[in-house]
C-alpha cells in the first residue's frame, strides 16, 4: 500500500495504440520474431515521486485459431514517464493491441527538497 501524506494527489491517464501487425505482416501477427512491444509514455506533468501505474488491454484483436496468451505491464516507472509492455509467446497470433493506462501519485511541491 502506498500512503500519501500532506500532499496533493494527481492522476494522469491515456490510451495508446501499441501496434497493428496484421496490416503489414508484422512479427506479432506472423507468430515469429520479437514477441514483445514496448512504448514509452510521457506524463502530462511530472509527479513528485514515482506514481502507481495501472495498465490494461482496451483492445485485443487476435487470431481465433491459436492460443490466447498475453501479458501487459508497466515497467521503468519514473516521475515523468513509464514504459507499457505487451508480450505474447508460443503460437499466439496478435493482430493489434490498444492499452489504457492510469497513473496516480503525489504532485511535486515547492516544499520538496532535492538533495541529490
N, C-alpha and C positions, 0 to 999 in steps of 0.2 A: 504494500500500500504506500502511496506517495501522499504526504500531507503538506499542504501549502499553508504557511502561517504568515499573517500580516502582509499579504501581497495581493495584487490584482491578478486575476486569472484570465488568460486569453485562450481562445480557440481559433484554429485555422482549419479549413477543410478544402477538399477538392476532389476531382476525378480526372484520371489520366487514361488515354487510350494507349495501352502499353505496347501492343503490337497487333499486326494484321498480316499473318503469314500466308493465308490461303490465296491471296491475290497474285503473289509472285513466287509461289513455291518455296517459301522460307523454311528454315530448319524445324520450327515448331510444328508446321503442317506436314512436312515430309517424314518426320519422325527420326531424323538423323542429324548429327552435328550437335552444336551447343544447345542444350535444353534448359537454359536459364536466361532470363531477361532482367535487366536492372536499369532503373531510371532514377536520376536524382531529382528530388522535389525540393524547391526553394520556398520557404515560408514567406508570406507577405511582409512579415516583420520578424526580426529575431526575438526569440524568447529570452528570459533572463537566465535560464538554465535549460538543460536538455528536457524537452517535453515528453509526455507519454504520447505514443503514436499508435493508432489502430488502423489497420488496413483490411479491406475486404474486397472480394470479387463483386463487381457490379454488372459485368457481362462476361460470360464464358461460352464461347462457341467452339464446339469440339466435334470430332468425327464419332458417330454412333457405333461404328464397327470396332472400336478399340476401347481399351480400359480407360476410365476416367481417373487420372492421377494428377494431383496438383498441390503445390504449397505456395502461399503468398505470405510475405512477411515484410516488416520494416527492419532496416539494417543501417548501420553507421549513423545513428541519430545524433545530431548536433543541434546547437541553439538556433541555427539558421537554415538547416536542411536535413534531409534524410534520403535514403535510397529505398525505393519499393522494389521488391524482388519477387518474381514469379518463376517457378521451376516445375518441370514435369520429368518423367522418366519412362522407361520401358517402351511399349508400343503406342502410348498415348499420342494422338494427333490433335493439336490445338490450332484452330483457325485464327482466333483472335481473343484478346483479353482486355477488359477495361477494369481498372481498380479505383475504388473510392478510398479516401483516407481522412482521418480526423486527428488533429494534434491538440493536446490540452497541456498548458503549463503556465508557470509564473511569468509575468512580464518583467522586463528589466526595470530597475528603479534608479533614480538619481542617488539614492542612499546606498546602492551596491558599491562595494569597493573592489577594484581589480588589482590584486597584489601580485599577480602572476607576471 
